[in-house]
Amino acid sequence: MEELLKKTDDPICRMATINAVLHHKMDNFFWTGFYLLKDGELRVGPYQGPVACQILESNKGVCWAAINAGKSIVVPDVEKFPGHIACDSRSKSEIAIPLKKTDGSIAGVLDIDSKEFSAFDEEDAEQLEKIVSFIYTTKG
């Protein structure tokens, strides 16, 4: 993945490429995309899958939980997650990975949903964290 991302240093292009690769290579990824922080809001960025929520309610849901905690969040059953935001009722499990810039600030989150319960684990979180780290650190 890192080699593929060296074609440009534009973070949005890199996010779009990551989404396309993950979404089409991982059978259980139902929705794959980024939500980006702008003016205190989490706004939808590049994604693959069904239509998404354009803006996520502040400090609610899995994506905000990952940003507020500054770490990845794995949710085996979204219905059991307090404050879950249901952009699509077919989503059963979710993982959210904070998108960190080189200075450590959080720019947004990679959010992935699955139609299957317990589709993600800590190993997925570790691998996705590595992939997401390429957005701002890989040299173009």
Rosetta silent file (secondary structure, phi, psi, omega in degrees, C-alpha in Angstrom):
SEQUENCE: MEELLKKTDDPICRMATINAVLHHKMDNFFWTGFYLLKDGELRVGPYQGPVACQILESNKGVCWAAINAGKSIVVPDVEKFPGHIACDSRSKSEIAIPLKKTDGSIAGVLDIDSKEFSAFDEEDAEQLEKIVSFIYTTKG
SCORE:     score description
SCORE:     0.000 S_00000001
   1 L     0.000  -43.114 -177.559    0.000    0.000    0.000 S_00000001
   2 H   -57.501  -41.959 -179.627    2.777    2.447    0.894 S_00000001
   3 H   -62.854  -39.614  179.053    4.324    2.131   -2.566 S_00000001
   4 H   -63.146  -34.985 -176.875    0.956    2.841   -4.212 S_00000001
   5 H   -79.758   -8.297 -179.891    0.545    6.027   -2.165 S_00000001
   6 L   -74.411   -6.827 -177.527    3.893    7.481   -3.262 S_00000001
   7 L   -70.619  -19.508  177.987    2.357    8.640   -6.554 S_00000001
   8 L  -152.615  157.255  174.619    1.075   11.811   -4.844 S_00000001
   9 L  -105.127    8.834 -179.773    1.448   13.605   -1.539 S_00000001
  10 L   -76.559  118.583 -177.231   -2.171   14.824   -1.568 S_00000001
  11 H   -60.054  -36.636 -179.360   -3.946   13.407    1.516 S_00000001
  12 H   -66.748  -42.422  176.106   -7.377   13.330   -0.178 S_00000001
  13 H   -60.630  -41.566  179.813   -5.997   11.329   -3.122 S_00000001
  14 H   -65.887  -41.470  177.770   -4.355    8.945   -0.681 S_00000001
  15 H   -61.344  -44.846 -179.956   -7.595    8.532    1.292 S_00000001
  16 H   -61.526  -41.017  179.466   -9.522    7.782   -1.893 S_00000001
  17 H   -66.453  -44.714  177.834   -6.944    5.191   -2.945 S_00000001
  18 H   -58.817  -45.832  178.662   -6.947    3.513    0.474 S_00000001
  19 H   -57.193  -48.602 -177.173  -10.754    3.347    0.398 S_00000001
  20 H   -61.403  -46.180 -178.972  -10.823    1.782   -3.052 S_00000001
  21 H   -63.079  -52.231 -177.288   -8.202   -0.848   -2.215 S_00000001
  22 H   -62.620  -47.046 -174.890   -9.734   -1.814    1.146 S_00000001
  23 H   -62.792  -36.759 -176.136  -13.349   -1.740   -0.012 S_00000001
  24 H   -93.004  -11.810  178.739  -12.753   -3.927   -3.052 S_00000001
  25 H   -99.521  -23.228 -176.398  -10.251   -6.331   -1.456 S_00000001
  26 L  -107.308  109.645 -174.033  -12.057   -7.019    1.828 S_00000001
  27 L   -60.047  -31.063 -176.007  -15.307   -8.917    1.305 S_00000001
  28 L   -91.585    4.914  177.350  -16.829   -7.980    4.662 S_00000001
  29 L   -85.755  110.129 -177.257  -16.274   -4.202    4.282 S_00000001
  30 L   -88.173  -39.382  177.082  -19.739   -2.762    3.600 S_00000001
  31 E  -139.248  130.088 -176.045  -18.830    0.933    3.946 S_00000001
  32 E  -134.241  117.975 -179.502  -15.264    2.240    3.904 S_00000001
  33 E  -172.120  176.966 -179.463  -14.451    5.899    4.267 S_00000001
  34 E  -111.967  140.983  166.320  -13.045    8.899    6.028 S_00000001
  35 E  -112.672  131.603 -174.187  -14.744   11.521    8.138 S_00000001
  36 E  -113.957  137.743  177.476  -12.677   14.691    8.380 S_00000001
  37 E   -76.229  127.206  175.708  -12.640   17.300   11.132 S_00000001
  38 E  -150.955  123.907  179.679  -13.460   20.774    9.883 S_00000001
  39 L    52.454   40.486  177.500  -14.657   23.686   11.986 S_00000001
  40 L    76.810    5.244  178.974  -15.421   21.319   14.881 S_00000001
  41 E  -112.772  153.436  170.836  -17.563   19.027   12.730 S_00000001
  42 E   -99.991  110.499 -176.091  -16.940   15.536   11.394 S_00000001
  43 E  -111.693  142.508 -179.182  -17.763   15.754    7.697 S_00000001
  44 E   -61.552  137.905  176.542  -17.794   12.898    5.237 S_00000001
  45 E  -116.273 -151.153  179.148  -14.706   12.661    3.057 S_00000001
  46 E   -59.306  135.217  177.997  -13.691   10.128    0.422 S_00000001
  47 E  -154.450  166.131  174.496  -15.625    6.875    0.778 S_00000001
  48 E  -129.100  137.477  179.077  -16.855    3.720   -0.948 S_00000001
  49 L   126.014 -168.235 -178.788  -20.264    2.181   -0.296 S_00000001
  50 L   -65.760  167.026 -179.384  -23.832    3.391    0.135 S_00000001
  51 L   -52.964  137.349 -174.669  -24.692    7.037    0.754 S_00000001
  52 L  -106.655  164.431  168.167  -23.237    8.240    4.041 S_00000001
  53 L   -64.334  133.348 -178.273  -24.223   10.696    6.738 S_00000001
  54 L   -77.091  -38.596  177.974  -22.714   13.988    5.598 S_00000001
  55 E  -133.291  131.273  179.262  -22.070   15.351    9.090 S_00000001
  56 E   -92.968  133.009  179.691  -21.873   13.251   12.256 S_00000001
  57 L   -53.330  134.007 -175.020  -23.473   14.682   15.390 S_00000001
  58 L   -58.721  133.694  175.074  -20.768   16.059   17.660 S_00000001
  59 L    57.650   33.097  178.878  -19.361   13.764   20.361 S_00000001
  60 L  -135.816  142.012  174.412  -21.740   10.937   19.491 S_00000001
  61 H    91.388  177.287 -174.412  -21.090    7.567   17.858 S_00000001
  62 H   -67.071  -43.245 -178.023  -18.091    5.381   17.105 S_00000001
  63 H   -62.014  -47.174  178.414  -16.149    7.909   15.012 S_00000001
  64 H   -65.503  -35.279  178.032  -16.286   10.614   17.661 S_00000001
  65 H   -60.740  -41.609  178.981  -15.404    8.025   20.331 S_00000001
  66 H   -65.774  -41.776  179.549  -12.214    7.175   18.404 S_00000001
  67 H   -67.000  -47.868 -177.950  -11.316   10.847   17.997 S_00000001
  68 H   -64.654  -34.094  178.718  -12.050   11.752   21.615 S_00000001
  69 H   -83.309  -19.628 -177.444  -10.080    8.745   22.919 S_00000001
  70 L    69.445   24.914  179.854   -7.282    9.276   20.398 S_00000001
  71 L  -150.961  164.975 -179.282   -7.262    5.563   19.637 S_00000001
  72 L   -66.903  145.998  178.849   -8.952    2.951   17.484 S_00000001
  73 E  -124.263  126.762  176.728  -12.368    1.665   18.505 S_00000001
  74 E  -110.605  124.953 -177.873  -13.617   -1.828   17.575 S_00000001
  75 E  -122.153  107.485 -178.423  -17.368   -2.392   17.932 S_00000001
  76 L   -68.007  -31.009 -178.662  -18.586   -6.002   17.494 S_00000001
  77 L  -141.923  106.348 -174.695  -22.293   -5.026   17.612 S_00000001
  78 H   -63.085  -26.287 -179.820  -23.208   -1.421   16.796 S_00000001
  79 H   -67.615  -20.177 -179.701  -26.637   -1.750   18.423 S_00000001
  80 H   -96.070    0.442 -179.624  -24.899   -2.181   21.789 S_00000001
  81 L   -90.544  119.646 -179.051  -22.700    0.914   21.363 S_00000001
  82 L   -59.098  128.198  177.320  -24.107    3.895   23.304 S_00000001
  83 L    77.797   14.734 -179.607  -24.978    6.755   20.965 S_00000001
  84 L   -55.054  137.242  177.233  -24.322    4.787   17.776 S_00000001
  85 L   -99.685  115.579 -176.820  -25.164    6.801   14.658 S_00000001
  86 L   -94.504   90.855  175.706  -26.974    4.580   12.156 S_00000001
  87 L   -74.098  -27.750  178.164  -26.238    5.992    8.707 S_00000001
  88 L  -146.676  122.581 -174.642  -27.337    2.618    7.267 S_00000001
  89 L   -66.313  -12.611  179.460  -29.376    0.059    9.223 S_00000001
  90 L   -78.009  -13.899  179.518  -27.563   -2.839    7.501 S_00000001
  91 L   -70.032  130.038 -179.380  -24.383   -2.061    9.446 S_00000001
  92 L  -114.982  -32.694  176.584  -23.784   -4.603   12.242 S_00000001
  93 E  -139.254  163.557 -171.424  -20.183   -3.966   13.343 S_00000001
  94 E  -153.533  152.567  171.723  -17.734   -1.104   12.959 S_00000001
  95 E  -136.912  138.852  179.144  -14.136   -0.025   13.397 S_00000001
  96 E  -129.848  129.425 -176.764  -12.872    3.557   13.564 S_00000001
  97 E  -119.119  118.834  177.712   -9.195    4.532   13.259 S_00000001
  98 E   -61.155  139.674  177.619   -8.064    8.087   14.100 S_00000001
  99 E   -98.138  107.001 -175.710   -6.276    9.839   11.247 S_00000001
 100 E  -104.576  135.330  174.951   -3.239   11.518   12.787 S_00000001
 101 L   -78.616  172.760 -177.809   -1.060   14.126   11.123 S_00000001
 102 L   -63.161  -24.510  178.546    2.722   14.112   11.580 S_00000001
 103 L   -85.857    1.674  178.231    2.399   16.563   14.496 S_00000001
 104 L    91.622   -9.726  178.427    0.072   14.137   16.304 S_00000001
 105 L   -71.134  152.676 -178.201   -3.084   16.188   15.804 S_00000001
 106 E   -96.121  124.556 -177.976   -6.177   14.296   14.650 S_00000001
 107 E   -97.121  -15.778 -176.880   -7.496   15.245   11.220 S_00000001
 108 E   165.153 -151.504 -175.508  -10.367   12.770   11.119 S_00000001
 109 E  -152.506  141.918  167.773  -11.093    9.075   11.212 S_00000001
 110 E   -88.255  125.007 -177.523  -11.158    6.038    8.927 S_00000001
 111 E  -119.786  129.087  178.675  -14.534    4.398    9.475 S_00000001
 112 E  -131.153  130.880  177.609  -15.389    0.908    8.244 S_00000001
 113 E  -113.984  152.682  175.958  -18.731   -0.859    8.638 S_00000001
 114 E  -132.036  150.959  174.712  -19.627   -4.496    8.048 S_00000001
 115 L   -80.263   -5.031 -179.082  -22.956   -6.277    7.595 S_00000001
 116 L  -104.407  144.421  172.841  -21.548   -9.022    9.842 S_00000001
 117 L   -71.395  148.246  175.293  -21.340   -8.992   13.625 S_00000001
 118 L    52.984   41.321 -177.694  -17.805   -9.089   15.118 S_00000001
 119 L   -78.317  -15.707 -174.463  -16.170   -8.493   11.736 S_00000001
 120 L  -124.884  152.319  176.603  -13.192   -6.600   13.247 S_00000001
 121 L  -141.249 -174.882 -177.204  -10.617   -7.275   15.949 S_00000001
 122 H   -65.008  -32.292  177.196   -7.491   -5.719   17.454 S_00000001
 123 H   -64.849  -40.852  175.232   -5.286   -7.133   14.689 S_00000001
 124 H   -59.304  -43.776  179.966   -7.452   -5.334   12.123 S_00000001
 125 H   -58.732  -46.229 -179.494   -7.042   -2.153   14.159 S_00000001
 126 H   -61.483  -44.591 -178.827   -3.245   -2.489   14.167 S_00000001
 127 H   -68.019  -41.097  178.776   -3.050   -3.108   10.425 S_00000001
 128 H   -67.738  -35.721  175.806   -5.459   -0.283    9.583 S_00000001
 129 H   -60.083  -41.512  179.291   -3.533    2.101   11.852 S_00000001
 130 H   -63.707  -46.016 -179.962   -0.403    1.323    9.859 S_00000001
 131 H   -61.688  -46.294 -178.747   -2.189    1.926    6.540 S_00000001
 132 H   -63.751  -31.994  179.904   -3.742    5.190    7.754 S_00000001
 133 H   -63.309  -22.683  179.537   -0.342    6.397    8.968 S_00000001
 134 H   -68.949  -21.008 -175.053    0.867    6.460    5.347 S_00000001
 135 H   -58.414  -43.064 -177.066   -1.522    9.320    4.481 S_00000001
 136 H  -107.598  -12.529 -174.104    0.683   11.979    6.048 S_00000001
 137 H  -103.580  -24.824 -178.243    4.060   10.241    6.472 S_00000001
 138 L   -71.711  135.872  178.234    4.831    8.621    3.105 S_00000001
 139 L   -82.472  131.095 -178.679    6.980   10.722    0.812 S_00000001
 140 L   -76.847    0.000    0.000    5.444   11.346   -2.618 S_00000001
